Each structure stands twice: as structure tokens, then as C-alpha cells.
Amino acid sequence: MDRAEIEEKVNAFFVDELEIDEEKLHPDALLKEHLGIDSLDFVDMVVIVENVFGFKIKQEEMKNVKTLGQFYDYIASKVA
């Protein structure tokens, strides 16, 4: 799966499941500050990533993921 496919799938669940406006979804967007991701949304993200991409997110690995671009990179590193 390439980076474009990852971005497409991630953006789709941010719009469909977390109800985030698509125009806010750019790599520099901060997950908490710009996209409004809270702890409940994070739980949803974990479940969706596990189902869509087939791996478990480890909380300690996510501590430095602040932007949407970093989230794409994290997923890409796990599915490569």
C-alpha cells in the first residue's frame, strides 16, 4: 500500500467517522489543536486503524505523532 492510498483511507475515516471537515485535512494539521481529536476520537482511530490496516497502534509509539502527516508516516511505517 502506498502513501497516497494510506492518506485516502485515513482521510475517509476522519471525514466519515470523526466528522472532520475535509478541507482541514492537510499534512501539517495538528491532530488535537486543528482537527479536535480528543481521547474518545483516539480510541475510535485505534479501532479503525486495526480494522483497515491490520496492526495495533501502541500508545508509546504515538506520543510523538502531533500532525496528520506524522500519522500518515506512522501508518506507512507499519504497513510497509
N, C-alpha and C positions, 0 to 999 in steps of 0.2 A: 504494500500500500504506500503510495507516495504522499508527499506533503500536501498537495492540492486536495487529494481525497480526504485526508485527515481534517484539513481546515473545513471542507464542505460538510463532513459528518458532525464535527464539533459545532460549527455554526448552526446547523439544522437543529440540534438538540438545545442549544442556547435559545433559539427563537421559539421552537415548538414546546419544549418542556419548561424552560425557565422564564419564558415570555419576555425576552430581552429584544429590544428593537434592533433589527438587522443593521441599521446604519451605525450603531455603536460598536459593532464587531470589527475591530481592526487590531493588528498585532500589538500595538502599543497601549491598548486599553488595559487599565488596571482592573483586575478581577473584582476587588472589593469596592474601590472608590468610583470607577467609571461604570462598571456593569452591575454593581449592587449585589454581588454574590455574598450570601451570608452562610452561616453554618448549616442551615437546613438545605440550602441550594447545593452546598458542597456534598452533602450526603447523596442528593439526587445525582450529582455529577459522577460520584464514585460508582453508583449502581449502573448508570448509563454507560460509562466507560468500560466497566466489566462486561456488560452485555454486548456492546458494539465492537469493542476492540479485543476482548478476550484476555485481559490481565487485570490484576488487582492493584489499585493505587495504594501506595504506602504513604501514610501521613508525613513521615520524616523526609521522604523524597520531595514532597510538595511544599515544604516550608520556604524554599527559595523561589517558588513559582509565584510571581506577582502579576505578570501580564498575560494576556491571551496568547501572544506569540510564544512565551515561555511554556505555556500549557500545551500548545501545538508541538513544540520541541520535545517536551517530556513524553507525550504520547508517541511521537515518531521514534524516540529512542527505545521505547518498549516494544514496538511492533516491527522494528527493522529486522 
